[in-house]
Every structure is written in structure tokens, then in C-alpha cells.
Amino acid sequence: MKSMILIVLMICFSSIIFAEAGMSEAEAAYKKANYKVSFPIYKRLAETKDPDAMYKLGESFEEGRGVSVNLKQSYEWYKKASELKNDWAMYKRALFAVSGKGTPLNYAEASQWFKKSAKSGNMWAQYQLGMMADEGKGMPKDVIAAIDWYTLAADQGNNWAQYKLGEIYRQGNGVLVDIDGAVSYYEKSVDQGNDWAAYQLGGLYEEGKGISQNFTKAAEMYEKAARAKNAWAQYKLALLYEKGNGVTKDYIQAWYWNNLGKNASFSGTKFSADLNARLSKVMTWDQTQKAKERIRNTKK
């Protein structure tokens, strides 16, 4: 009897070692974008109900890594892994459900699995729950609940949650306007490269609403966002160069930023066109050509 137990234990131990070695090999191949190697290993391990392999198989089907994109298959593997308590699979299952990606739109399912993931500390799940409460998706709109979820995510460094809190406090959306609070959250988000937080913070400094007006800081924030290809920030920075607010007046710079990244989807097309019209009246031909040449060089 003892020998039988020993044999069973040895088999179990060998299976664990084999699975761990397989995952290590798959992960190494995956990191090197060698998906032809990683995919079959993930598939083999997933079929043995390894939750981590199930999650990676779902990711492979989602991204088309080693296999053709198949969102339904991706969802099914995320679902299986979530049932085995893989945190990221819980999050992905909810994300698919809230967007109708690979499975019918289902806010109840999304909320359920975002909460499971959020309770394990997943800041992106916390952020998504904040979004659902903020927008009233699948639940009554509840700004206080949204703030609670956003705060949990923001405290972990989620830059979009920080941005959303900045928006809520700037607008007084369901709470009293708190510009100091908004600035604090925007700054945290900007430090992590969020261009919309930089844009909004630039607006606060430019307008001087609830904060000391500071065109230099406004230009600094707009430029951060502009360099991240935020079209509205590029336009606002161009206006500062046109007027010489916070920067040295420079029509070439104004033209450059106003025309750098605009496309048909930019909602401020009319404002941008009006600025071009004004600049064309004050710029020399040489200045315009220099601005256009700079744009061409930037886009190379």
C-alpha cells in the first residue's frame, strides 16, 4: 500500500515538474515572439486544466499569436481559466462581456467578473468597475461608487483612474468642484504619460479657474500632450504661439503645431482652419515653407 502511494506521489510530482518546465519553455518562446513554439505548448498544458496556460491560450487566440485570431475561442479559454481563479482571465472575461467581444454583450457577467478580479487587487478591473458606475452601464449611474473604484485603482498607480478622478473633481460631477483635487490627480496621471490629463491640466493653467493663471505651465502641459499626438493639445499650443502667451510669439511654431497631426477625425477642424487663415495673413511665404518643411521632417 505504501509503495502504491509513493508511486502516485512520484507521478504527481513528475507531472508538476513537467508542466512547470513546459510553461517556462512556452514563456521564453512567447517573449521572443516565437509563437509557433509557444502556442502548441500552451494548448497542451491548457488541455490539462492549467489555468495559466488557459489564459495564455486565450491571449494567443485574441492576438493571433501562433494561430489565426479567433475571439470566440479566446473568450472560451478566458472563461475556463477564470473559473479556475486566474486573475487576468477574470479581467479579460469581463472585458469581453462588457464590450460584446467574442461573446454577446452582458453587463451582469462583466460586473460579476470585474468584481472578482478587482477584489484580488487588479487595478484595471477596479478602473473598469469605476467606468461602469460612472457611465451607468448595466447598473444605475453612481458617481460615489465610481469614485470609490477609481480611487482604489488610482492608489495603485492606474493613470486612467487618476485622470477620471481629475475629471470628476474638475467638473463637479456628482460631487463639489475641487480644483486642487483635480490638479493633484491630473499631475499623477501626467507623470505616467497620460496626454489627456496633460491637456486638461494645461487648460486649467491657461484659464486660471480655481488655480493661479500660468501660461508658461499651460504651454508646458500642452506640449507634453502635443508630443503624444493629442490633436487638441497641438491646437491649443499653436494658439499660445500665435499670441505669445507663456512662450515667445512664433508664427512658424504656431503653424507647425496647428497642422502637425490633424486628420478628418479631429473634432476641432473648423477652429484649426480659422487659425490657419489668421496665420496666413501675417506669415511670409518663407515662414510658411519653413513650417511645412519642419512638418515633413517630423513625419519622416
NUVO-298088 format. One record per residue (C-alpha): residue number from 0; x, z, y. Coordinates in steps of 0.25 Angstrom, whole numbers. Example, Ala and Ser with C-alpha at 12.3 -4.5 7.8 and 13.67 -1.06 7.14 Angstrom:
{pos->0; u->49; w->31; v->-18} .
{pos->1; u->55; w->29; v->-4} .
***
This chain:
{pos->0; u->0; w->0; v->0} .
{pos->1; u->11; w->4; v->10} .
{pos->2; u->18; w->-9; v->7} .
{pos->3; u->6; w->-17; v->10} .
{pos->4; u->4; w->-10; v->23} .
{pos->5; u->19; w->-13; v->26} .
{pos->6; u->17; w->-28; v->23} .
{pos->7; u->5; w->-28; v->32} .
{pos->8; u->12; w->-21; v->43} .
{pos->9; u->24; w->-31; v->42} .
{pos->10; u->15; w->-43; v->42} .
{pos->11; u->8; w->-38; v->55} .
{pos->12; u->21; w->-34; v->61} .
{pos->13; u->27; w->-48; v->58} .
{pos->14; u->14; w->-55; v->64} .
{pos->15; u->16; w->-47; v->77} .
{pos->16; u->31; w->-51; v->78} .
{pos->17; u->27; w->-66; v->75} .
{pos->18; u->17; w->-66; v->85} .
{pos->19; u->26; w->-60; v->96} .
{pos->20; u->37; w->-70; v->93} .
{pos->21; u->27; w->-81; v->93} .
{pos->22; u->22; w->-77; v->107} .
{pos->23; u->36; w->-75; v->112} .
{pos->24; u->39; w->-89; v->108} .
{pos->25; u->26; w->-95; v->114} .
{pos->26; u->28; w->-88; v->127} .
{pos->27; u->42; w->-93; v->128} .
{pos->28; u->38; w->-107; v->126} .
{pos->29; u->26; w->-105; v->135} .
{pos->30; u->35; w->-101; v->147} .
{pos->31; u->44; w->-113; v->145} .
{pos->32; u->31; w->-122; v->145} .
{pos->33; u->33; w->-125; v->130} .
{pos->34; u->19; w->-125; v->127} .
{pos->35; u->20; w->-133; v->115} .
{pos->36; u->27; w->-121; v->109} .
{pos->37; u->19; w->-110; v->115} .
{pos->38; u->5; w->-116; v->112} .
{pos->39; u->5; w->-116; v->97} .
{pos->40; u->11; w->-102; v->97} .
{pos->41; u->0; w->-97; v->106} .
{pos->42; u->-10; w->-103; v->97} .
{pos->43; u->-5; w->-98; v->84} .
{pos->44; u->-4; w->-84; v->90} .
{pos->45; u->-18; w->-85; v->96} .
{pos->46; u->-24; w->-88; v->83} .
{pos->47; u->-18; w->-75; v->78} .
{pos->48; u->-26; w->-68; v->89} .
{pos->49; u->-14; w->-65; v->98} .
{pos->50; u->-21; w->-62; v->112} .
{pos->51; u->-8; w->-66; v->120} .
{pos->52; u->-7; w->-79; v->112} .
{pos->53; u->-22; w->-82; v->114} .
{pos->54; u->-20; w->-80; v->129} .
{pos->55; u->-8; w->-89; v->130} .
{pos->56; u->-16; w->-100; v->121} .
{pos->57; u->-27; w->-99; v->131} .
{pos->58; u->-17; w->-101; v->143} .
{pos->59; u->-11; w->-113; v->135} .
{pos->60; u->-25; w->-120; v->134} .
{pos->61; u->-28; w->-116; v->148} .
{pos->62; u->-15; w->-122; v->154} .
{pos->63; u->-13; w->-133; v->144} .
{pos->64; u->0; w->-128; v->139} .
{pos->65; u->3; w->-134; v->125} .
{pos->66; u->-11; w->-138; v->124} .
{pos->67; u->-22; w->-146; v->132} .
{pos->68; u->-30; w->-138; v->142} .
{pos->69; u->-42; w->-132; v->135} .
{pos->70; u->-49; w->-122; v->144} .
{pos->71; u->-59; w->-118; v->133} .
{pos->72; u->-48; w->-115; v->123} .
{pos->73; u->-41; w->-108; v->134} .
{pos->74; u->-53; w->-99; v->136} .
{pos->75; u->-56; w->-96; v->122} .
{pos->76; u->-41; w->-91; v->120} .
{pos->77; u->-42; w->-83; v->132} .
{pos->78; u->-55; w->-77; v->127} .
{pos->79; u->-49; w->-74; v->113} .
{pos->80; u->-37; w->-67; v->120} .
{pos->81; u->-46; w->-59; v->130} .
{pos->82; u->-54; w->-53; v->118} .
{pos->83; u->-40; w->-48; v->113} .
{pos->84; u->-38; w->-42; v->127} .
{pos->85; u->-27; w->-51; v->132} .
{pos->86; u->-28; w->-48; v->147} .
{pos->87; u->-25; w->-62; v->153} .
{pos->88; u->-34; w->-68; v->143} .
{pos->89; u->-45; w->-59; v->148} .
{pos->90; u->-42; w->-64; v->162} .
{pos->91; u->-42; w->-79; v->158} .
{pos->92; u->-55; w->-78; v->150} .
{pos->93; u->-61; w->-72; v->163} .
{pos->94; u->-55; w->-82; v->172} .
{pos->95; u->-60; w->-94; v->163} .
{pos->96; u->-74; w->-87; v->163} .
{pos->97; u->-75; w->-85; v->178} .
{pos->98; u->-71; w->-100; v->181} .
{pos->99; u->-78; w->-107; v->169} .
{pos->100; u->-65; w->-112; v->164} .
{pos->101; u->-65; w->-115; v->149} .
{pos->102; u->-78; w->-107; v->147} .
{pos->103; u->-91; w->-106; v->155} .
{pos->104; u->-91; w->-98; v->168} .
{pos->105; u->-94; w->-84; v->164} .
{pos->106; u->-92; w->-73; v->175} .
{pos->107; u->-97; w->-62; v->166} .
{pos->108; u->-85; w->-66; v->156} .
{pos->109; u->-76; w->-67; v->167} .
{pos->110; u->-79; w->-54; v->173} .
{pos->111; u->-78; w->-47; v->160} .
{pos->112; u->-64; w->-52; v->156} .
{pos->113; u->-59; w->-51; v->170} .
{pos->114; u->-62; w->-36; v->170} .
{pos->115; u->-55; w->-35; v->156} .
{pos->116; u->-43; w->-41; v->162} .
{pos->117; u->-44; w->-34; v->175} .
{pos->118; u->-45; w->-20; v->168} .
{pos->119; u->-32; w->-23; v->161} .
{pos->120; u->-25; w->-26; v->175} .
{pos->121; u->-26; w->-41; v->176} .
{pos->122; u->-25; w->-43; v->191} .
{pos->123; u->-31; w->-57; v->190} .
{pos->124; u->-43; w->-52; v->183} .
{pos->125; u->-45; w->-42; v->194} .
{pos->126; u->-44; w->-53; v->204} .
{pos->127; u->-54; w->-61; v->197} .
{pos->128; u->-64; w->-50; v->196} .
{pos->129; u->-62; w->-48; v->211} .
{pos->130; u->-65; w->-62; v->213} .
{pos->131; u->-78; w->-62; v->204} .
{pos->132; u->-83; w->-49; v->212} .
{pos->133; u->-79; w->-55; v->225} .
{pos->134; u->-86; w->-68; v->223} .
{pos->135; u->-98; w->-63; v->215} .
{pos->136; u->-94; w->-71; v->202} .
{pos->137; u->-102; w->-66; v->191} .
{pos->138; u->-105; w->-53; v->198} .
{pos->139; u->-111; w->-48; v->211} .
{pos->140; u->-101; w->-50; v->223} .
{pos->141; u->-94; w->-37; v->224} .
{pos->142; u->-83; w->-36; v->235} .
{pos->143; u->-79; w->-22; v->231} .
{pos->144; u->-77; w->-25; v->217} .
{pos->145; u->-69; w->-37; v->221} .
{pos->146; u->-60; w->-29; v->230} .
{pos->147; u->-58; w->-19; v->218} .
{pos->148; u->-54; w->-30; v->209} .
{pos->149; u->-45; w->-37; v->219} .
{pos->150; u->-38; w->-24; v->223} .
{pos->151; u->-35; w->-22; v->208} .
{pos->152; u->-29; w->-36; v->207} .
{pos->153; u->-22; w->-35; v->221} .
{pos->154; u->-15; w->-22; v->218} .
{pos->155; u->-9; w->-29; v->206} .
{pos->156; u->-4; w->-40; v->216} .
{pos->157; u->-14; w->-51; v->214} .
{pos->158; u->-13; w->-59; v->226} .
{pos->159; u->-26; w->-66; v->226} .
{pos->160; u->-33; w->-52; v->225} .
{pos->161; u->-25; w->-48; v->237} .
{pos->162; u->-29; w->-60; v->244} .
{pos->163; u->-44; w->-58; v->241} .
{pos->164; u->-43; w->-43; v->246} .
{pos->165; u->-37; w->-48; v->258} .
{pos->166; u->-49; w->-58; v->260} .
{pos->167; u->-59; w->-47; v->257} .
{pos->168; u->-53; w->-37; v->267} .
{pos->169; u->-51; w->-48; v->278} .
{pos->170; u->-65; w->-54; v->277} .
{pos->171; u->-72; w->-40; v->275} .
{pos->172; u->-79; w->-46; v->262} .
{pos->173; u->-87; w->-34; v->257} .
{pos->174; u->-78; w->-24; v->264} .
{pos->175; u->-74; w->-21; v->278} .
{pos->176; u->-64; w->-30; v->284} .
{pos->177; u->-50; w->-25; v->282} .
{pos->178; u->-39; w->-34; v->288} .
{pos->179; u->-28; w->-24; v->285} .
{pos->180; u->-32; w->-24; v->270} .
{pos->181; u->-34; w->-39; v->271} .
{pos->182; u->-20; w->-41; v->276} .
{pos->183; u->-14; w->-31; v->266} .
{pos->184; u->-20; w->-39; v->254} .
{pos->185; u->-16; w->-53; v->261} .
{pos->186; u->-2; w->-48; v->262} .
{pos->187; u->-1; w->-44; v->248} .
{pos->188; u->-6; w->-57; v->243} .
{pos->189; u->3; w->-65; v->253} .
{pos->190; u->15; w->-58; v->247} .
{pos->191; u->11; w->-65; v->234} .
{pos->192; u->10; w->-78; v->240} .
{pos->193; u->-6; w->-79; v->242} .
{pos->194; u->-7; w->-90; v->252} .
{pos->195; u->-22; w->-87; v->255} .
{pos->196; u->-18; w->-73; v->259} .
{pos->197; u->-7; w->-78; v->268} .
{pos->198; u->-17; w->-88; v->274} .
{pos->199; u->-27; w->-77; v->277} .
{pos->200; u->-17; w->-67; v->282} .
{pos->201; u->-12; w->-78; v->291} .
{pos->202; u->-26; w->-79; v->297} .
{pos->203; u->-27; w->-64; v->299} .
{pos->204; u->-14; w->-64; v->307} .
{pos->205; u->-18; w->-77; v->315} .
{pos->206; u->-32; w->-72; v->319} .
{pos->207; u->-28; w->-57; v->321} .
{pos->208; u->-41; w->-52; v->315} .
{pos->209; u->-39; w->-37; v->311} .
{pos->210; u->-24; w->-39; v->312} .
{pos->211; u->-14; w->-42; v->323} .
{pos->212; u->-13; w->-57; v->326} .
{pos->213; u->0; w->-62; v->322} .
{pos->214; u->2; w->-77; v->322} .
{pos->215; u->16; w->-76; v->316} .
{pos->216; u->11; w->-69; v->304} .
{pos->217; u->0; w->-79; v->303} .
{pos->218; u->9; w->-90; v->303} .
{pos->219; u->18; w->-83; v->292} .
{pos->220; u->6; w->-81; v->283} .
{pos->221; u->0; w->-95; v->285} .
{pos->222; u->14; w->-101; v->282} .
{pos->223; u->14; w->-93; v->269} .
{pos->224; u->1; w->-99; v->265} .
{pos->225; u->4; w->-113; v->270} .
{pos->226; u->17; w->-114; v->262} .
{pos->227; u->8; w->-110; v->250} .
{pos->228; u->0; w->-123; v->253} .
{pos->229; u->-12; w->-116; v->259} .
{pos->230; u->-19; w->-127; v->268} .
{pos->231; u->-26; w->-117; v->277} .
{pos->232; u->-13; w->-109; v->280} .
{pos->233; u->-6; w->-122; v->283} .
{pos->234; u->-17; w->-126; v->293} .
{pos->235; u->-16; w->-112; v->300} .
{pos->236; u->-1; w->-112; v->300} .
{pos->237; u->-2; w->-126; v->307} .
{pos->238; u->-11; w->-120; v->317} .
{pos->239; u->-1; w->-110; v->321} .
{pos->240; u->10; w->-120; v->322} .
{pos->241; u->1; w->-128; v->331} .
{pos->242; u->-2; w->-117; v->340} .
{pos->243; u->11; w->-109; v->339} .
{pos->244; u->5; w->-97; v->334} .
{pos->245; u->15; w->-88; v->327} .
{pos->246; u->24; w->-100; v->325} .
{pos->247; u->31; w->-109; v->335} .
{pos->248; u->22; w->-121; v->338} .
{pos->249; u->25; w->-132; v->330} .
{pos->250; u->17; w->-145; v->328} .
{pos->251; u->25; w->-150; v->317} .
{pos->252; u->23; w->-137; v->309} .
{pos->253; u->8; w->-138; v->312} .
{pos->254; u->7; w->-152; v->307} .
{pos->255; u->15; w->-149; v->295} .
{pos->256; u->7; w->-137; v->290} .
{pos->257; u->-7; w->-143; v->294} .
{pos->258; u->-4; w->-155; v->285} .
{pos->259; u->5; w->-150; v->274} .
{pos->260; u->-5; w->-147; v->263} .
{pos->261; u->-19; w->-152; v->268} .
{pos->262; u->-28; w->-159; v->258} .
{pos->263; u->-42; w->-163; v->256} .
{pos->264; u->-46; w->-149; v->251} .
{pos->265; u->-41; w->-142; v->263} .
{pos->266; u->-54; w->-136; v->270} .
{pos->267; u->-47; w->-136; v->284} .
{pos->268; u->-45; w->-151; v->284} .
{pos->269; u->-52; w->-152; v->298} .
{pos->270; u->-44; w->-141; v->304} .
{pos->271; u->-31; w->-147; v->299} .
{pos->272; u->-35; w->-161; v->305} .
{pos->273; u->-39; w->-155; v->318} .
{pos->274; u->-25; w->-148; v->319} .
{pos->275; u->-18; w->-162; v->315} .
{pos->276; u->-26; w->-168; v->326} .
{pos->277; u->-21; w->-158; v->336} .
{pos->278; u->-7; w->-159; v->332} .
{pos->279; u->-7; w->-174; v->332} .
{pos->280; u->-9; w->-173; v->347} .
{pos->281; u->3; w->-164; v->350} .
{pos->282; u->13; w->-169; v->340} .
{pos->283; u->23; w->-180; v->342} .
{pos->284; u->24; w->-191; v->331} .
{pos->285; u->38; w->-185; v->327} .
{pos->286; u->32; w->-171; v->325} .
{pos->287; u->21; w->-177; v->316} .
{pos->288; u->30; w->-185; v->308} .
{pos->289; u->39; w->-172; v->306} .
{pos->290; u->27; w->-164; v->302} .
{pos->291; u->23; w->-175; v->292} .
{pos->292; u->37; w->-177; v->287} .
{pos->293; u->38; w->-162; v->284} .
{pos->294; u->25; w->-162; v->276} .
{pos->295; u->30; w->-174; v->268} .
{pos->296; u->43; w->-166; v->265} .
{pos->297; u->35; w->-153; v->261} .
{pos->298; u->27; w->-161; v->251} .
{pos->299; u->39; w->-168; v->244} .
***
